[in-house]
Amino acid sequence: MLCFLVCRNKKVLYIGNAVENIVPELESSPCNMIDTAEIGLDLDKHPFLDSEKPNDYIILNDVLGESSDICTLLYHIRIVSKPSTRVIIVQHNYLWGDILSATGKLGLKDREKTQNWLSIEDIKSYLNSMGFELIRSFRNTVFPLKLGFLGPFFNTVSNCIPFSEVFKLDQFLIARPTPRGFSIKNDGSKSLTICITVRDEKENIEPIVKSLPILVPQQEVLFVEGHSKDGTREEIERLILKYPEKNIRVVDQPGIGQGNAIRVGFKEARGEIIILYEGDDTSEPGDIIHFYNAINSGVHEFVEGSRFVYPLKGGTMPFLNKIGNIFFAKWFSWFLGQRVTDILGGIKAISKKDFQEIHNNWGFLGIEDPFGDFELLFGAVRNGLKIGEIPMHYGVRTYGSSKSKVITHGFILLKMAFFGYWTFRNFNQRKK
């Protein structure tokens, strides 16, 4: 298949497990291979990832499924690309996930290394966020066993049956770097506010401050403090003096609830780009660079983080919360006409200018959003912003307790979701 997709006499970079006969198959082109089975996916200093030596083709064989940091991986791929580069992604169909895992545990095949079971739409979304666009995708192999002539026979027959495509094992995606990415210099010229909403999070404050990266010279960390009783505000004031290089500020939240805190914090933000970062220390600070880049480069105008890409450790997210998130994501994707996989992710990004328009119409559904996530998403869709998702890492809370109440807040969110559905489906709500 790869020899059919790769033109002759082109420079090829292959990243993935060393498959038997893969290099002979591409022998008409000079091919460099990074065998992830030997070195893993830590590609930071690999000699083949040299920006001075861009490639004509880059093949990622099961790499996205095994990666623990998809955004950084795609960033490295972008470095060794040029405008004409084609990225070929080979990935197992996520519908086969349970089957492949079970056969691996039974010893019928090598144990499955894939940890991120991604759909084509997932991959398309993350490619777009990192400066690539999908050109085409297709699937192959409905019956992966040979069994004499039966395997080839079933696979040949399936090629004549259109609806069988969804059940095929191997999916191929062909992408290219977006022209925008090469024409816009992402030099970190836009100032940044990292807005952190906190209430009773004293022990989480310093670990967050220490680990937040400084992305641009004009960057501030803005805490919105919500009537804490455990000394959170005093801890922030202590850290303002201890870490002057982090340019920390704190404002008091006049109301209650994270929705109110987001509205106040975003309004007070001095940066041209605002990144929301929740103060429970369950998110990975290193992820925020990808959110900043997506807004700064103009690839997206509103970015949400998705916690459902990388494996979640036990106890990270209660079962009912997970089911509720998936339910709302599926429902919103349908009636908003905008694919989302996580509504309540702890990292979001938007420009101050675009938020101002959302702020002007905050509450347009006529019901209070206790978290602010729905207001931001509904406002972004209403204003026609280009929305994207970026995978984010999500861990276990180590201090304090969650402020969400599954039953009480679940009912409010369900009510707000219905109001949103009715408004967007019937266009009864008009801009003021």
N, C-alpha and C positions, 0 to 999 in steps of 0.2 A: 504493500500500500504506500509506504513512504517514498519508494523509488518512483511511483506514479505522481506523487505530489511535489517532489523536489526536482527542479530542472538540473540539467547536466552542467558541470563546470562552475558550480556555485559554492561559495564558502558556507559550510554548515556547522552549527554548534548543537551537539546532542547532549541533553541533560536528563539523566534517569538511570535506571538499572541497566547494566550492560546485557542487552538481549542478544542471544546467539545469532550470528550472521547479520547483525544490524549494520555494521560498517561495510561489509562486502555489498550489501544491498544499496549502499550509498557511495560505492567506490568511484562512480563517475564524478563525484564532487569531493574536494578536500574537506574532511570531517574531523573536528575536534570533539572528544568525548569526555564528559564529566560523569563518572560512574558514582551515582549517589549511594550505591550499596557499599562502596568502600569508604567514601569520605563524608557521607551524609549530605545535608542541605546547607551547611555553613559555607556559603560561597563568597564571603566578603573579600577575601584576598586571593581568589583563584586566578592564576595567570591567564586563563582563557577569557576572563571577564575584564578585558582591557578596552576602554572606550576608544582607544586609538585604532582598534582593529574590529570594526563592526562586521556583522555577519549578514549573509543573504537570507539564510534560513536558520531559525532556532527551533529545535524540537524539544518539547517538554513531555516526557513519557511518564505518566502517572505521578508527576512531581507535585502538582497542585494538591492532589489528594493526600500526599504524605507530608506536605509542608506545615510547619507550626507558625509560619509568618508569611502568608501569601503576598501581602503588599510589598514587603521587603524583597521577596523573590522577584516579583514583577518589576520592581525598581531596578534591580540588577540587570534584568533582561532588557529593560529600556536603554540602559547605558550602552549595551553592545549592539544596539539596533541602529538602523538608518531609515530614512523615509520609505525605502523600497523593501525593507525586511519583511519577511512573512514568518509569523510565529505559529507553529503547528502544535496544538495541544492534544495529547492522547490521554483519555481519561475513561474509567469505567462508568457505566450508567449507574446512577444512584439507586435505581430500582433493583439492582442485583446485589446491593450491599449485604443484606441478611444471608442470601444464598452463598456468596463468596466467603463471608466470615464463618458460616457454619461448616462448609466443606474444608476450610483451612483448619478448623479446630478438630475435625474428624480425621485429619491426616490425608485427605484425598487430594490436596494441593498444598503448596507453600502457604504458611499463615499470611493472611491478608494484612498488608502494611498501610492500606488506605485508612485514614482517620477522618478526612473531610469528604463526605459524600455529597458532591456538588452537581446540581442540575446544569443544563446548558444555560438557562436564564441566570443562574447564580454566577457562573463563570463570565458570562457576557457583562453582567453588572460590575464585577470586580475589575475586569479588563478595562472597561470604560472609565472607572474611577482612577486607574493608574495610567491613563494615556494611551490606551489601545482601543481599536474598534474591531468588532467581529465582522468578518467578510462572509463566511459561510460555515455551516456545521452539518454533519451527517453522522449516521450510525452504521455499524457493521457487526456481523456475527450474532445471529439469534440463537445458534446452537454451538457452544464452544468446544465440544468433544468431537473427535473424528469418527470413532466407531465404524471403521471401514469407510463405506461410501455414504453412510447416513448423514454425518455432519455436513460435508460439502453439499449433499442433496438438499437438506433442509435450509441451509444458508442461501443456496441458489434460488430455491422456491420463494423464500421470504423476501428476496429482492423484487419479486413481482407482486407482492402484496403490500400496498401502501401503509395500512394501519399497523403492520408489524414493526415499523421503524421504532416505535416507542419502547419495544421490548428488547431491542438489540443491546448487546453487552458493551461493545467498544464504541465510544463516541469521539469524533475528530472535530476539532475546531480550528479554523484558520483565521488569524487576526493580523492586523498591521498597526504600527504606531500611528496615532492620529496626526494629521498635519499641524493641528493646533499646538501640539506638544513641542514641535520643532520650531514653530514660529514665535512662541511666547517664552521669554526667558524667565524661568521661575527662580528669581534671585532673592526671594524673601523680602521684597521691597515694602510689602504691606504690613502695617503694625498689627499686633495680636493681643487680644485679651483672652486669658483662660479663666472662665467664670466657674467658680466652685460653690455650690449651695451646700450649707452645712447646718446641722442642728444636733447637738450632743454627739460630736465626733472628735473629741479632744485628742485621743490617742492616734487618730488617723491623719491628723493635720501635718505633723512634721515628716512622716514617711512620704506623703504626697509631695510636699514642697521640695524635699531633697531629691526626689526622683523625676520631677517634671523637667524636661529638657528646655534649654533656652534656644528657641528656633530663630529668632530675629532680634536685632538690637532694640527695637521699640516693642517690648513685650511686657505685659503686666499680668500678675496673678491676682484676681479679684475675688475675695470671699464675700458671699452674702450670708450673714449670720442670722439664724432664725430663732432667737430667744432660747439659747442653750442654757442648761442648768448644771453642766459638768465642767465649766471653765473653758469651753471652746474659744470664746472671744479672747480671753486672757492669753490663751496659747497662741492664737494668731498674732496678737500684739507682741508677744515675746519673739516670734519668728520674724516679724517685720524688722526687728533690730538685728537678729542673728543672721539673716540671709538678705542683706540689702541688694545683692546682685539679682535677686529674683523679683524685685520691684513689686512687693506685695501691698495690697490695699484691702480694707475691710469696710463694708457698709452694712447697716442694720436693715433687716427685713421688717417693713411696717406691718405686714399682714401675716397670714399663716399659710402653710402648704408650699410645695416646691413650685407650683405654677406661679404663685405670687413672687417667689424668690427669683425665678428665671426672668420674669418680666422686669423686676427691679434691677437685677444684675446686668441684663443685656442693655437696659436703658442707661445705666451708669458706666458702661464699658467705654473705654477710650480708644480701643483698637479698631482698625478698619475691618478686621476679621475677628469673630467671636467663636470660641470653642467652649461648649458646655462640658464640664467634667464633674461628675458627681463625687461628693466628698466621703463616700463610704469605703474608699480604697479597694474596690473590687475590680477596677479597670486597670489596664496596663498603660502607664504614662507614655511609653515609647510609641504607642499607636497614634498619638495626636499629630505627629508630623505628616502622616498620610492625609489626615483631615485638612490640615492647613494647606498642603500642596494642592488638594483637589479644589479648594475655594480660590486660592491665590492664582492658580493657573487658568481659572475660568472653566475647567472641565465640568464642575457642578456649581450650583448656587445654594443648595442646601444638602447637607450630608448627614446621614444617620449611621450609627454603628450597629452592626449585627452580631449578636452574641451566639448565634446558632450555627456558626461555621466550624469552629474548633471544638474538640470534645470538651464537655462540661464535667468537672469533677463532682463526685457525690456530695450532695449538700449545698452545691453552689446556688441552685435555683429550685425552690419548692415545686413539686409536680403541678399543683394547681396554677401557679404563676406561669409555668411553661406552657401549659395547655391554653391558658387565657391569652398569652402573647401570640401563640400560633393562630388562635381563632381570630383575634383582632387583625393580625397581619393578612390573613387570607381574605377576610371580609373587606378590609380597606383596599387591598390590591384590586379587588373586583369593582367596587363602586367608585373608587377614585381614578381608576385607569392608570395606576402607578404601582409598579411592583415594589412591595416592601416585605421584609421577612422578620423584622423586629421593631415593634412600636416604642418600647420603653427602654431602649439601650442607653447606657450612661454617658456616651460621648456623641455630641452633635456639633455641627459647624455651619455658620452662615455669616454673611457680611453684615456689618452694622447697618449699611444702607438698606439692604433687603429686609432686615429685621424691623426697621422703622415702619415699613408698610404693614407688616404683620401686627406690630404693636398698635398701630392706629386703628386696627379692626379687632383687637383682642376682645374675646367674648362675643363674637358675632353670632354664635350659635345660641346664645341666651342661656347657657348653663356653665357653671364654673368647672374648670379642669383642675383637679387637685395636683396633678403632676406637671402640667404644661406641655407634655409630649404631643397631645392631640392638637392643641392650639397651634404649635409650631408646624406640624405636618399639614393640618388642614389649611393654615394660612399660606404655607409654601405652595400647596397645590392650587389654592384659589388665585394666588398671584402669578401663577404660571412659571414658577421657578424650576430650573433643571435640577431634579432630585437624584441623588445617588446613594449607594450604600457601600460601606467599607467594613471588612471583617475586623472585629475587635476581640481581644482576649478578655476573659471574664473569670474572676476568681472568687474565693470564699471570703466573706466578711470576717475579719478577725477581732473587731472591736465594735461595741454598740449593737443596736438592733435595727432591723428594717422599719422604716416609717410607714410602709404600705400595709394595709389591712385587706386581706384577700376578699372577704365578703362585702364589707362596707364600700371600699374603693372599687371593687369589681362591679358592683351595682351602678355606681356613679359613672364609671367608664363605659359600661354597657349602655346606659342612658345617653351619654354624650355621643357614643358611636352611632346610636340610632338617630339622634338629631343631625349628626353629620351626614349620615346616609340619606335622610329625607331632604336635607338642604341641597346636597350636591346632585341628587337625582331629580329634584323638582325645580331647582334654580329659583327658589322662592326668596332666597336671601340675596340682596343686591349690595354692591359696594356703596358705602356712604359717600 
